[in-house]
Amino acid sequence: MSKLDRRDLYVALTLLLLWGLFFWRYLTPVEADRVAFPQGDLSEHFYILRSFAFDELRAGRFPLWGRGVFDVYPFQADPESALFYPPVALELLGGLALGWDVLPLQAIQLEAMAHVLLASFLCYLFLREEIGHRLAALLGSVIFSYGGYLTSYPLQQITFLEAAVWLPLALLSVKLLTNTGKKHYLVLTALAFTLAFLTGNPQNLTQLLYTTLAYYAYQCWRAHIPWPVALKRFGLVLALTVGLSAIQLLPSLEWWRNSTRASISFEKAAVGFPTQDVIQLVVTGLVSYWQPLYAGIFSLVLAFLACAMGRKRDLPFWAGLTIVALIFSFGKNLFGFEVAFLTLPGYSLFRDQERHAYLVTFGLSVLAAHGLNTLLSPLKRWERKLVHHTARYLRYALPVVFLFIGVAALLRRMELDVSDSQKLANHLAVLFFCLTFATALLYLRLYRPRSRSMLGILVLMLIVFDLFTLNRARYYAQPHDPHQVSPLFQQIKADPGWFRVQEDEFPIIRNVAGRRELRGVWGVAIQLRHYSEFLDRAPEDMRWKLLGVKYVVTWRGSLVTWQGREITGTEMLGQEGEGE
């Protein structure tokens, strides 16, 4: 590995400063300025899992099995419990050591934000080794960490964020393994795989494994390492990974085999981005509230220049990874995913293929870092012409974008804005500013070649301006108390009897019931397959009797089963006056 020195420490401090600027409103002690993540999967699913585990540990019980809303649920076997993932374990044990009565919501929010910082450090280390240029590595790290993917829905679905973080470490480890052949890099690679698995997201783990295997094979081919040696090394890595993760791996395999995700149809597995979402690469705010494919407009320019100039031998791999991941992210809407579904083990088990966006963003970050490294190097005559033509085309795009801003603003005033964000004019304005600055920077490179040392800093500032402007405030919401409950919940909880509650779409009680030990019917998103089949097939009134349901919280006007039969409270329990 390239030797780290004081300049790398300055880069680390820069990354820490940028992280603080991106998330400062979540961390500020000034209450009037403080914001929180909006209510969603983080507060109503993952926080409930963490909170339940904390309550069990605080009561002196290891949370092997669920209680309350987690009935018929092997809690630890579900990988989303993440009980053995070191950051989660430290969070839970630290709370016990500090004497917390309950796990605060801010703890899991800080966990998510800290993983963005970790992603920036690990991505920098990988690009430092891959490219050898500190400023270019810093730029690529910023693009990956604050691009559209990590700062969008993975902040809510925290396991996607935490699994993606370990990709740079896995790639760095196999690169060093092929370059040096030292055995401790076998252990480091296995550790990266283990940490990615323990986060509790098998889908991102599968994508990480295939990406790392492809990169390892490419590096072995380039280094002329005999295939028997290469296969032996990777086999040892997998064996170490199984050993390190066995405490979670074995229960999770049994859980998965008996869960509703043991097999899914192609139609469910192949859901992905609509093809129109490819425009996210250039224009945000038009087709989707989230923009997971967006890596910055100048990042695309740098990626294009890197590929067009083709100075580095690794560029075909990164271009290929980006293109393949982009195609897969559209699922059945583009041909290509079917090949993976039919041939690659694991691809038939997961849905929502738009989650490949993290590989698209990572590939673009590597290509952009290569592009900056090339732009800051002496250019050949044909390369200068290429940069000149690129700047000219960007200049031609400026009046077109300016015209679109006017049209979008006019449509907004006429209440005819059909964009998903309802702020298309604002997004186009950011695009206009970034295109203007990008054009100026390319001309600066052409006509002020001695300013290359300053040029890199200006490029970094432009990328930060672009990504922070579009992504920084998308998760701002007012702080809320996750432990606040409705009077209806208090009324039901006061009932001393043994019973279960069925909630339709969680309209009132919500998942807070889980950590309050209120027995529910539905449980979590992934259920045991046989129990799920029972819920689907049994007539609703019979199911209520068999499960001991006493309360149904529903938006239905009257208690009519899905089979069309009206039920009274007396009939439901067979006891006068006790049904609700």
N, C-alpha and C positions, 0 to 999 in steps of 0.2 A: 504494500500500500504506500502511496506517496506520503512522504513525511509531512506531518502537520507542523506549522510554526505559528508565530504571533499573528501573522496576517489572517490565518484561519480563525483565530480567536476573535479578531475584529469582525469577520464575516458572521460568526456565531452571535456576537453582540448585535449586529445589524439585523439578523433574523429575529432575535428576541425583541428588538425595538419595533420592527414591523408587526410582529404578532401582538404586541401591546397596543399599537395604533389601530389594528384591525378590530380587536376585541375590547377596547378600553371601556366602552359603555357598559359592558357586563361586569367589569372589575372595579369600576369607580366607587369610592366610598360615599360620594355625593348622591343621596337618595333621589333627588329630582332628576338627575341625569342617568340613573341606572336603568337598564333594560334587562329583559330575560328572553329566553327562547319561547316562542309561542307554544300554546298547548298543542300536543300532537303525539306521535309515537314515543318521543323521548319521555314525556311526562306521564303518559297514560299506558305505556307498555313497559319499556325498559326500566324506567324509574320504579315501577311497581315490582318488577323482578328484583332489582337491587334492594328495594325497601323491605320486601319479604325476607330476603336472605339476611339482611341486617337484623331484623326483628327476631328471626330464629336464632342467630348467633348470640344476640343479646340475652335471649332466654336460655342459653346454654345448650341449644340443639343445633346439630349440623343439618342444613336444609336439604336432605336427600329427597324427601317427598313433600308435596305441596299440601297446604290446608286452605280452608276458605274457598275462594274462587278457583284455587288450584287443585281442587279435589280430582281424584283419578289422574294425577299428573306427577310423574317422576321428575321432580324439579331439577336435580343435579344432572340427570342424564340429558336434558335438553341443553344443547350447546349454548343457547342464548342466555342461560344462567351465568355463564362466564365465571364461575366460582374460582377456577384455578388460573384465570388470566391475571398475571401479577399486578397490573394497575388496579383492577377491580378488588383483588384480595387486599392490597394495601389500603384502598379506600375504605373497605368494610372494617378491617382490623384497626385502622387509624381512627375511625369513628368510635369504635369501642374503647380505645385507649383514651380518647378525649372525653369520654363520658356522654356522648350524644344520646338523647332519648329516642330520637328518630333520625333517619338519614335525610339530610336536607336536599332539596331539589338542586340547590346550587352545586352540590358535590358532583353530580353526574354531568351537569353543564360544564363545570371546570374540567372534568375528565375528557369531554369531547373537545374542548378548546385546547387542552394540553396535547392532545394527539395531533392537532394541526401543527403545533410547534414542533413536535417530534418528527412529523412528516417532513418539515422544512429542513431539519438537521440531517436526517438520513438521506434525503434526496440530494442535499449539497455534498455529502460525503461520497455518494455514488458518482455524481457528475464530476466531482473533483478528480476522481480516479479515471473516469471515462474520458474526460476532455483534457484535464490538466490545467485549465484556466479558471482562476478563482471567480472572477467577475461573471464569466459565462455560467459557471456552476451555480452561483448565487441567483442569477436571473432564472435559470431553469427551476431552481428550488422554489422561487416565488411563484412561478407560473403553476407548478403542480399543487402547491399548498393553498393558494388563494384563487385558483381558477374556478371555473363554474362547477366542477364536480364536488370537491371536498367541502365547499362552502354552501352547497345546496342541501338536498334531502338527507345525505349521510349525517348531517348534524342532528337530525331527528332519529334516523335509523342508525344508531351509533355503532353497531357491529360492522356495517359497511365501511364506515370511516376507519375504525380501528384495524380491520383486516388489510385495507389498502395501504396503511402506513408502513407495513413491513415489506412491501414490494422492493423499495430501493435497497434495503438491507440484504434481502435474498439475492438480488442481482449483483450487488457489490461482493457478496461472499463467493458466488460462483465465478465471478471474474477473477478474484484473487486466487481462487482455487486452481483455475486453469493456468494462471500466470506463474504461480509458485509451486503448486502441488503440495503445499504444506497441510498436514493433517488437521491442524486446529481450524482451518477454514471449512473442513467438513462439519465440524461441530457448530461453527457459526451459521452455516447454511441451515443445518437442522434446527438450530435455535430460532432462526427467522421463520421457518415453516411452522414450528411448534407454537410460537407466539401468534402467528396468523390464524392457526386453528383454534387456539384457546379463546380468541375473541368471540367465537360463537357464530361465525358466518361461513358455512361450508361453500357457498357459491363464490364469494370473493376468494376464498382459499383455493378453489379449483382453478379459477382464472389465474391466480398468482402462480400456482404450481406449473401450469402449462406455459405461461410466459417465461418463467425462470428456466424450465427445461429447454424451451426453444433457444433462449439466450445462451445457455450452457452448451448446447449442441453446436451453436454457431461459433462460440469461442473455441471449443475443442477443434472444430473444423479448421478455423483460422490458425490455430497453434499446432496443427498436425499431430494432435494427441491420438494415439491408437484407440479405436472404438472399444476394445475390451477393457482398456484402462479407464476410459471415460465412463462406461457403463458400471464398472465396479465401484468407482467413486460415488456415482449418483445412487447406486444401490445402498452403499453404506450410509449416505445422507438420509435416505428414506427409512432405513432400519433405525438409525438414531432418532429420527422424528417420531416413529411409532413408539419407541421406548420412552422418550421424553413426554409424550402426550398420552400415554396409555391410560392414565388415571381418568382422563376425560374421553378418550377415543373409544374405549370398549363400551362404556354405558351409552355413549351417543350413537354408536353403530346399531346397538340393539333398539334404542329409542327410534332412530330413523327408520329401521326396518319395520317397525310396528306402528308408524305414524301415518298421517294423511299425506305426507310428502314422499312415501316410499316409491311411488311412481305417479307421474302425471302425464296427461296427453300432450301430443305435439302442439295442439292449439293453445293450451295453457303455457307450455314451456316457451313457445315462440313469440309471445307478446313482446313488442319492442317499440322503439320510437316510430311514430308516423314518418314517412319519407320526407315530408315537408320540414321536419325538424332539423334537417341538414343545414338549414339557414341559420341555426344557432351558432354555427362556426363563425359567422360574420356579423349578423344582425341579432341582437337580443331584444326580448320584450315583445316580439311579434307573434310567435306561435306557441309559447309556453311560459308559464310563470317562472319555472326553474330554467336554468340555462347550463346544464351540466357539460355540454360540449364546448362551451366557450372558454378559450384560453388567452384571449386578447388579440386584437387585430394586428398589432405589430409582431406578435408571436408567430402568426401565420406568415407574415412577410419574411421573418428570419428563418422559419422552417423551409419556406420555398427557396430562399437563397442557399441554404445549406444543401438541399437536395440538388439544386441546379448546378452548383459549383462542384459538389461531389468530392471534396478533398479527403474525407475520412472513409475508411473501408467499412466502418460499422453503420454508416448511414442507410444502406439498403435494408438492414434488419429493422431499424427504428421506423423507417417509412413503411415497411411491410407490416409491422406490428400495428401501427396507427391505422392503416387502411383496413386490415382484417378486423380489428376491434370495432372500427366504425361500421363496417358491413354487418358484423354480428349484432351490434347494438340496435339495428332495425328489425331483428328477429325475422319473422315470416314475411315482412314487407319488402325485403330484398332477398334475392337468392344468395345463399352462402351459409346461413345458419343451419340449414338442413344437413349440410355436410358434417358440421360439428355434432349435431344432434344424433346422427346415425353412426358416427365413427369414434367420437371421443368419449370415453367413460366419464360419467358425471354430468354431461351436458343435458341428459334427458331427465334430470332430477330437479332442475331449477327453472323458475319462471322469471319474467321481467328482464329481458336481455339488454334493456337500456343501461343496465348496471355495468356494461362494458365501457361506459363513458370514462371510467377512471383510467382505463388503459389508453384510451384516445388522448386524454389530457396528459398522461404521463409521457406517451410517445411524442406529443407535440412539445412538451417541455424539454425533452432531450434534443429534439431537432432544433428548437429555437436556441438552445444553449450552443449547439454546434454552429448555428447561423451567426450568432454574435461573435463567437471565436473567429470565424472566417472573416466577418466584417471588420474586425479590429486588426486583422493581419494585412500585410502588403497584398494588394490585388494585382492580378495580371490584367493585361489590356482588355481581353474579352470579358473578364469578370467586372471590370469597371463599366463596360457597356451594358452588361446585364443589370447592374445596380442602377445605372442611368435610366434604362428602359422601365425598370420597376418603379422608380420615383416618378417618371412621367405618367405612367398609368394610374398611380395613386393620385397624382395631381388632376388627371382627367375625371377621376371619380368624385372629387370634392364638390363641384357644382351640382352633380346629380344627387348626392346625399343632401346637400343644402336645399334643393328643390323638394325632396321627400320630406324634409323637416317641416317646410311650410305647408305641404299637403296634409301631413299628419296632424299638425297643430290646428289647421282649419277643420279637419274632420272631428277633432276632439271638441272644438267649440260648438260644432253642430250635433254633438253627442252621437257621432257615427263611427267612433273609434272601435274597430272590430278586433284589435289586437288582444291577446290574452292578458297582457300586463295593464292595459288601459293607460299606458304611459309611453307609447311608441315614440312620440316626438322627443321625449327626454332621452330615450335610448339612442335615437338617431343623432341627437346633438352630441352625445358622448362619442359616438362613432366619428362624427365630423371633426371634433377636436383631436381625436387620436390619429385620424388619417392626416390631418394638417401637420401635427407634430412629427409623425412618421415620415412624411415627405420631406420636411425640413431636415430631419436627421440624416436621411440618405443623401441629400444634397450637401450637407455638412461634411459627410464622409468623402464625397467626391471632390469637393473644392477646397476643403481645409484638412488635408491628410494629416497634418501635424497635431490635429485636435483629437486624435484617436483615444488618448487617455481619458479625456473628458466625455467623449462620445459614449463610451460604455456606461458611465454613470447616468447620462441623460436618457439612454435607452432603458435602464433599470427604472428611473423615475417615471418614464412614460408608461411602462408596464404596471407599475404600482398604482399610478393614477387611474389607469383603465380598470384594472381588476378591483381595486378598493372602491371606486365610485359605483360600480355596478353590483358588487357582491356584499359590501360591508353591512348595509342596512337592511338586507332582505329578511333577516331573522329578528328584527327588533320587535319586541312586544312588552307590554306592561308586566312587571313581576306579579305572580299569583301564588296563592297558598294551595299546594297540592293536597293538603290534609283537610281542607274545608269541605264539609259535607252538608247535604240538604236536610231539612226537617224530615223528609220522607225516610232518608237513610236512618236517622236517629230513631224514628218510630219503629222501623223494622228491626233495628239492632236491639231495641229494648224488649222485643219479644223473647221470653226465656226458653221457648221450645226449640226442638231440633227441626230444622226445615231448610229448604233451598229456595233460592230466588232466581227467577228467569227475567233477564233484561233484554228487550228488543232494541238493538242498536245502541245500548248504553245511554238512554236519553237523560236520566236523572242521577242515578247512583254512580255511574261510571266505574272505572277500574279501581278507584280508591277502596272499593269494597274488598279487594283482594288482600291488602295488608291489614284490613280491619277484621279479618276472619269471618266474613259473611259468605256462606256457602253459595256458590253459583252453579249454573247449568252449563254455560258455554265454555268456560275456561279460557285458555290462551289461543292464539291464532293457529298453531300447529297442535293437533290433538292425536290421541291414540286412534288408530284407524277403526277398530271395532266399536269404540264409543261414538265416534263420528257417524258411523253407519247406523248405529242405534238412534242417534238424534235425527238423522235424515229420514229413516224408514218408519219409526214408531209413530202412530197417531198421537197428536200433541196431547190430548187429554189423558191417554194411557201413560205417556211419558211423564206427565206431571205427577201422576199417582205413584209410578215406580220410583221416581227420583225424590219424592217427598216435597214437591214444590208447593209452597203456601202463598207466595206473593209473585205476581207477574207485573213487572213495570214495563208499560208498553204505550205506544202511540195509538193503538187500536181504540176505536170508540167504545166497543163492548168486547167482552171476552169471548170472541169467536175463534175457534181453532183454525189452523190453515186448511183443515179439511171441511170447514164450513159449519161446524157444530158449536152452538152456543153453550157455554159452561157457566154454572153458578158456583159461588165460593163453597156453598154447602156440598154440592155434588163433587167438587174437586177434591175435598179432603174427607168427605163422608162424615163430617162433624158439623153440627149446627152452629152457624154464625162465625166460623173461624177462617173462611176463605177471604181473599182480597182480590 
